[in-house]
Amino acid sequence: MDERARNHKQLERHEVTLFNRQGVQVSGVINVESFDAHEFVLQTGYGLLVIRGENLHIKTLNLENGMVAIEGLVFDLGYFDEKASPSEKAKGFFGKLFK
């Protein structure tokens, strides 16, 4: 974890609120690593938060306050170790899905 994330973790409260699977609000966000209509990857002080769904889009983005609100149909929320490679992350998700 980089120094900024470590300091952020000590100072920021991190909350995830899901609204009827139609949207999610996240506090304690340090950075938006990537996003598209099916997946958002958010860096938090507690690891990478991956939100998967359909027709996902940003409703509110305020990194100064660490707030992100996303609208769309939410299928999955999960945290991943920031040191894991993208293939390890995908294998972990799909490995659980197809057991």
Secondary structure per residue as TSV (DSSP state, phi and psi in degrees):
chain	resnum	aa	ss	phi	psi
A	1	M	-	360.0	134.1
A	2	D	-	-74.4	168.8
A	3	E	H	-61.3	-40.5
A	4	R	H	-62.5	-43.8
A	5	A	H	-64.9	-40.9
A	6	R	H	-62.6	-47.1
A	7	N	H	-64.6	-40.4
A	8	H	H	-62.3	-41.5
A	9	K	H	-60.8	-38.2
A	10	Q	H	-73.0	-26.8
A	11	L	H	-100.5	-35.1
A	12	E	-	-96.0	141.3
A	13	R	-	-86.3	140.1
A	14	H	-	-118.0	122.1
A	15	E	E	-134.3	146.3
A	16	V	E	-125.3	123.9
A	17	T	E	-121.4	122.1
A	18	L	E	-103.3	129.4
A	19	F	E	-109.2	96.5
A	20	N	T	49.2	33.4
A	21	R	T	59.6	11.3
A	22	Q	T	-102.5	-4.0
A	23	G	E	-177.7	161.7
A	24	V	E	-143.8	140.1
A	25	Q	E	-118.7	132.8
A	26	V	E	-127.2	130.8
A	27	S	E	-110.9	161.7
A	28	G	S	79.4	24.2
A	29	V	E	-85.9	130.4
A	30	I	E	-91.7	-41.0
A	31	N	E	-157.8	151.8
A	32	V	E	-96.6	108.4
A	33	E	E	-72.6	-44.5
A	34	S	E	-162.5	159.9
A	35	F	E	-162.5	151.1
A	36	D	-	-154.5	-170.1
A	37	A	S	-68.8	-11.7
A	38	H	S	-116.9	-14.3
A	39	E	E	-156.6	135.2
A	40	F	E	-118.8	137.0
A	41	V	E	-120.3	115.4
A	42	L	E	-114.8	131.8
A	43	Q	E	-87.9	123.9
A	44	T	E	-120.5	171.5
A	45	G	T	-67.9	-9.8
A	46	Y	T	-113.2	15.4
A	47	G	E	117.3	179.9
A	48	L	E	-80.3	127.0
A	49	L	E	-103.2	122.8
A	50	V	E	-108.7	127.3
A	51	I	E	-117.2	122.4
A	52	R	E	-116.8	147.1
A	53	G	E	-179.7	-151.3
A	54	E	E	-134.3	137.4
A	55	N	E	55.4	40.5
A	56	L	E	-76.9	137.3
A	57	H	E	-153.0	156.5
A	58	I	E	-76.7	126.5
A	59	K	E	-93.2	-45.5
A	60	T	E	-139.5	136.4
A	61	L	E	-137.3	116.6
A	62	N	E	-142.6	86.4
A	63	L	T	-70.9	-23.0
A	64	E	T	-60.7	-37.5
A	65	N	T	-99.3	-1.2
A	66	G	T	72.9	26.4
A	67	M	E	-110.8	133.8
A	68	V	E	-136.0	132.1
A	69	A	E	-120.6	131.9
A	70	I	E	-124.2	135.8
A	71	E	E	-110.6	154.9
A	72	G	E	130.5	173.8
A	73	L	E	-79.5	117.7
A	74	V	E	-93.3	126.1
A	75	F	E	-100.7	-36.2
A	76	D	E	-154.2	141.0
A	77	L	E	-130.1	135.0
A	78	G	E	-160.2	154.5
A	79	Y	E	-106.3	145.7
A	80	F	E	-132.8	150.1
A	81	D	-	-65.2	130.2
A	82	E	T	-64.2	-20.4
A	83	K	T	-86.1	-11.8
A	84	A	S	-71.4	143.1
A	85	S	-	-75.3	159.8
A	86	P	H	-56.5	-36.3
A	87	S	H	-68.9	-36.0
A	88	E	H	-66.6	-39.0
A	89	K	H	-63.9	-46.4
A	90	A	H	-64.1	-42.2
A	91	K	H	-62.8	-40.9
A	92	G	H	-62.4	-44.1
A	93	F	H	-66.9	-50.9
A	94	F	H	-73.0	-29.6
A	95	G	H	-60.9	-41.1
A	96	K	H	-71.1	-36.8
A	97	L	H	-66.6	-38.6
A	98	F	T	-106.2	22.7
A	99	K	-	-67.4	360.0
